Amino acid sequence: MFRVYLTTRDDFAAMNEVYGEFIRENVPSGLLPSRTTVFVDLPHEVMLVDIDALAVTA
């Protein structure tokens, strides 16, 4: 599961492209993890994105 926090909608397309590349390289099963993306103010002005991930192995 991924939670993605962006400071502006303008960055969504670029984030989505990089996210897709990461998933293709790291999830060979093709089983997509859940993802939530929200637009927020982050703690530091220089921060454009924050990603929280949770993984479980079986």
Chimera marker file (.cmm) of the C-alpha trace (Angstrom):
<marker_set name="trace">
<marker id="1" x="0.000" y="0.000" z="0.000" r="1" g="1" b="0" radius="0.5"/>
<marker id="2" x="1.245" y="3.467" z="-0.841" r="1" g="1" b="0" radius="0.5"/>
<marker id="3" x="0.066" y="6.835" z="0.458" r="1" g="1" b="0" radius="0.5"/>
<marker id="4" x="1.388" y="9.683" z="-1.648" r="1" g="1" b="0" radius="0.5"/>
<marker id="5" x="1.245" y="13.270" z="-0.435" r="1" g="1" b="0" radius="0.5"/>
<marker id="6" x="1.807" y="16.004" z="-3.027" r="1" g="1" b="0" radius="0.5"/>
<marker id="7" x="1.850" y="19.754" z="-2.527" r="1" g="1" b="0" radius="0.5"/>
<marker id="8" x="0.328" y="20.533" z="-5.931" r="1" g="1" b="0" radius="0.5"/>
<marker id="9" x="-1.801" y="18.776" z="-8.542" r="1" g="1" b="0" radius="0.5"/>
<marker id="10" x="0.699" y="19.952" z="-11.149" r="1" g="1" b="0" radius="0.5"/>
<marker id="11" x="3.119" y="17.230" z="-9.963" r="1" g="1" b="0" radius="0.5"/>
<marker id="12" x="0.624" y="14.355" z="-10.239" r="1" g="1" b="0" radius="0.5"/>
<marker id="13" x="1.434" y="13.293" z="-13.825" r="1" g="1" b="0" radius="0.5"/>
<marker id="14" x="5.196" y="13.179" z="-13.187" r="1" g="1" b="0" radius="0.5"/>
<marker id="15" x="4.720" y="11.295" z="-9.914" r="1" g="1" b="0" radius="0.5"/>
<marker id="16" x="2.341" y="8.846" z="-11.594" r="1" g="1" b="0" radius="0.5"/>
<marker id="17" x="4.880" y="8.143" z="-14.353" r="1" g="1" b="0" radius="0.5"/>
<marker id="18" x="7.717" y="7.471" z="-11.900" r="1" g="1" b="0" radius="0.5"/>
<marker id="19" x="5.389" y="5.409" z="-9.700" r="1" g="1" b="0" radius="0.5"/>
<marker id="20" x="4.447" y="3.263" z="-12.710" r="1" g="1" b="0" radius="0.5"/>
<marker id="21" x="8.114" y="2.651" z="-13.532" r="1" g="1" b="0" radius="0.5"/>
<marker id="22" x="8.817" y="1.683" z="-9.919" r="1" g="1" b="0" radius="0.5"/>
<marker id="23" x="5.902" y="-0.761" z="-9.856" r="1" g="1" b="0" radius="0.5"/>
<marker id="24" x="6.907" y="-2.375" z="-13.188" r="1" g="1" b="0" radius="0.5"/>
<marker id="25" x="10.469" y="-2.881" z="-11.903" r="1" g="1" b="0" radius="0.5"/>
<marker id="26" x="9.600" y="-4.035" z="-8.369" r="1" g="1" b="0" radius="0.5"/>
<marker id="27" x="6.294" y="-5.897" z="-8.667" r="1" g="1" b="0" radius="0.5"/>
<marker id="28" x="6.936" y="-8.683" z="-11.187" r="1" g="1" b="0" radius="0.5"/>
<marker id="29" x="3.620" y="-10.393" z="-10.355" r="1" g="1" b="0" radius="0.5"/>
<marker id="30" x="1.760" y="-7.417" z="-11.807" r="1" g="1" b="0" radius="0.5"/>
<marker id="31" x="-0.534" y="-7.432" z="-8.766" r="1" g="1" b="0" radius="0.5"/>
<marker id="32" x="-0.889" y="-3.710" z="-8.130" r="1" g="1" b="0" radius="0.5"/>
<marker id="33" x="-0.737" y="-2.410" z="-4.560" r="1" g="1" b="0" radius="0.5"/>
<marker id="34" x="-3.413" y="-0.013" z="-3.375" r="1" g="1" b="0" radius="0.5"/>
<marker id="35" x="-2.508" y="3.663" z="-3.588" r="1" g="1" b="0" radius="0.5"/>
<marker id="36" x="-3.993" y="6.850" z="-2.247" r="1" g="1" b="0" radius="0.5"/>
<marker id="37" x="-2.815" y="10.261" z="-3.413" r="1" g="1" b="0" radius="0.5"/>
<marker id="38" x="-3.729" y="13.454" z="-1.564" r="1" g="1" b="0" radius="0.5"/>
<marker id="39" x="-2.736" y="17.088" z="-1.926" r="1" g="1" b="0" radius="0.5"/>
<marker id="40" x="-1.516" y="18.720" z="1.280" r="1" g="1" b="0" radius="0.5"/>
<marker id="41" x="0.841" y="21.252" z="2.803" r="1" g="1" b="0" radius="0.5"/>
<marker id="42" x="3.992" y="19.417" z="3.850" r="1" g="1" b="0" radius="0.5"/>
<marker id="43" x="6.100" y="20.343" z="6.897" r="1" g="1" b="0" radius="0.5"/>
<marker id="44" x="8.925" y="21.992" z="4.934" r="1" g="1" b="0" radius="0.5"/>
<marker id="45" x="8.477" y="24.319" z="1.976" r="1" g="1" b="0" radius="0.5"/>
<marker id="46" x="11.130" y="22.486" z="-0.076" r="1" g="1" b="0" radius="0.5"/>
<marker id="47" x="9.207" y="19.201" z="0.191" r="1" g="1" b="0" radius="0.5"/>
<marker id="48" x="7.185" y="18.462" z="-2.953" r="1" g="1" b="0" radius="0.5"/>
<marker id="49" x="6.255" y="14.837" z="-2.239" r="1" g="1" b="0" radius="0.5"/>
<marker id="50" x="6.117" y="12.448" z="0.703" r="1" g="1" b="0" radius="0.5"/>
<marker id="51" x="5.432" y="8.725" z="0.266" r="1" g="1" b="0" radius="0.5"/>
<marker id="52" x="4.372" y="6.328" z="3.009" r="1" g="1" b="0" radius="0.5"/>
<marker id="53" x="4.583" y="2.634" z="2.070" r="1" g="1" b="0" radius="0.5"/>
<marker id="54" x="3.569" y="-0.568" z="3.839" r="1" g="1" b="0" radius="0.5"/>
<marker id="55" x="4.640" y="-3.994" z="2.608" r="1" g="1" b="0" radius="0.5"/>
<marker id="56" x="3.779" y="-7.462" z="3.879" r="1" g="1" b="0" radius="0.5"/>
<marker id="57" x="5.364" y="-10.705" z="2.771" r="1" g="1" b="0" radius="0.5"/>
<marker id="58" x="3.536" y="-13.974" z="2.847" r="1" g="1" b="0" radius="0.5"/>
<link id1="1" id2="2" r="1" g="1" b="0" radius="0.2"/>
<link id1="2" id2="3" r="1" g="1" b="0" radius="0.2"/>
<link id1="3" id2="4" r="1" g="1" b="0" radius="0.2"/>
<link id1="4" id2="5" r="1" g="1" b="0" radius="0.2"/>
<link id1="5" id2="6" r="1" g="1" b="0" radius="0.2"/>
<link id1="6" id2="7" r="1" g="1" b="0" radius="0.2"/>
<link id1="7" id2="8" r="1" g="1" b="0" radius="0.2"/>
<link id1="8" id2="9" r="1" g="1" b="0" radius="0.2"/>
<link id1="9" id2="10" r="1" g="1" b="0" radius="0.2"/>
<link id1="10" id2="11" r="1" g="1" b="0" radius="0.2"/>
<link id1="11" id2="12" r="1" g="1" b="0" radius="0.2"/>
<link id1="12" id2="13" r="1" g="1" b="0" radius="0.2"/>
<link id1="13" id2="14" r="1" g="1" b="0" radius="0.2"/>
<link id1="14" id2="15" r="1" g="1" b="0" radius="0.2"/>
<link id1="15" id2="16" r="1" g="1" b="0" radius="0.2"/>
<link id1="16" id2="17" r="1" g="1" b="0" radius="0.2"/>
<link id1="17" id2="18" r="1" g="1" b="0" radius="0.2"/>
<link id1="18" id2="19" r="1" g="1" b="0" radius="0.2"/>
<link id1="19" id2="20" r="1" g="1" b="0" radius="0.2"/>
<link id1="20" id2="21" r="1" g="1" b="0" radius="0.2"/>
<link id1="21" id2="22" r="1" g="1" b="0" radius="0.2"/>
<link id1="22" id2="23" r="1" g="1" b="0" radius="0.2"/>
<link id1="23" id2="24" r="1" g="1" b="0" radius="0.2"/>
<link id1="24" id2="25" r="1" g="1" b="0" radius="0.2"/>
<link id1="25" id2="26" r="1" g="1" b="0" radius="0.2"/>
<link id1="26" id2="27" r="1" g="1" b="0" radius="0.2"/>
<link id1="27" id2="28" r="1" g="1" b="0" radius="0.2"/>
<link id1="28" id2="29" r="1" g="1" b="0" radius="0.2"/>
<link id1="29" id2="30" r="1" g="1" b="0" radius="0.2"/>
<link id1="30" id2="31" r="1" g="1" b="0" radius="0.2"/>
<link id1="31" id2="32" r="1" g="1" b="0" radius="0.2"/>
<link id1="32" id2="33" r="1" g="1" b="0" radius="0.2"/>
<link id1="33" id2="34" r="1" g="1" b="0" radius="0.2"/>
<link id1="34" id2="35" r="1" g="1" b="0" radius="0.2"/>
<link id1="35" id2="36" r="1" g="1" b="0" radius="0.2"/>
<link id1="36" id2="37" r="1" g="1" b="0" radius="0.2"/>
<link id1="37" id2="38" r="1" g="1" b="0" radius="0.2"/>
<link id1="38" id2="39" r="1" g="1" b="0" radius="0.2"/>
<link id1="39" id2="40" r="1" g="1" b="0" radius="0.2"/>
<link id1="40" id2="41" r="1" g="1" b="0" radius="0.2"/>
<link id1="41" id2="42" r="1" g="1" b="0" radius="0.2"/>
<link id1="42" id2="43" r="1" g="1" b="0" radius="0.2"/>
<link id1="43" id2="44" r="1" g="1" b="0" radius="0.2"/>
<link id1="44" id2="45" r="1" g="1" b="0" radius="0.2"/>
<link id1="45" id2="46" r="1" g="1" b="0" radius="0.2"/>
<link id1="46" id2="47" r="1" g="1" b="0" radius="0.2"/>
<link id1="47" id2="48" r="1" g="1" b="0" radius="0.2"/>
<link id1="48" id2="49" r="1" g="1" b="0" radius="0.2"/>
<link id1="49" id2="50" r="1" g="1" b="0" radius="0.2"/>
<link id1="50" id2="51" r="1" g="1" b="0" radius="0.2"/>
<link id1="51" id2="52" r="1" g="1" b="0" radius="0.2"/>
<link id1="52" id2="53" r="1" g="1" b="0" radius="0.2"/>
<link id1="53" id2="54" r="1" g="1" b="0" radius="0.2"/>
<link id1="54" id2="55" r="1" g="1" b="0" radius="0.2"/>
<link id1="55" id2="56" r="1" g="1" b="0" radius="0.2"/>
<link id1="56" id2="57" r="1" g="1" b="0" radius="0.2"/>
<link id1="57" id2="58" r="1" g="1" b="0" radius="0.2"/>
</marker_set>
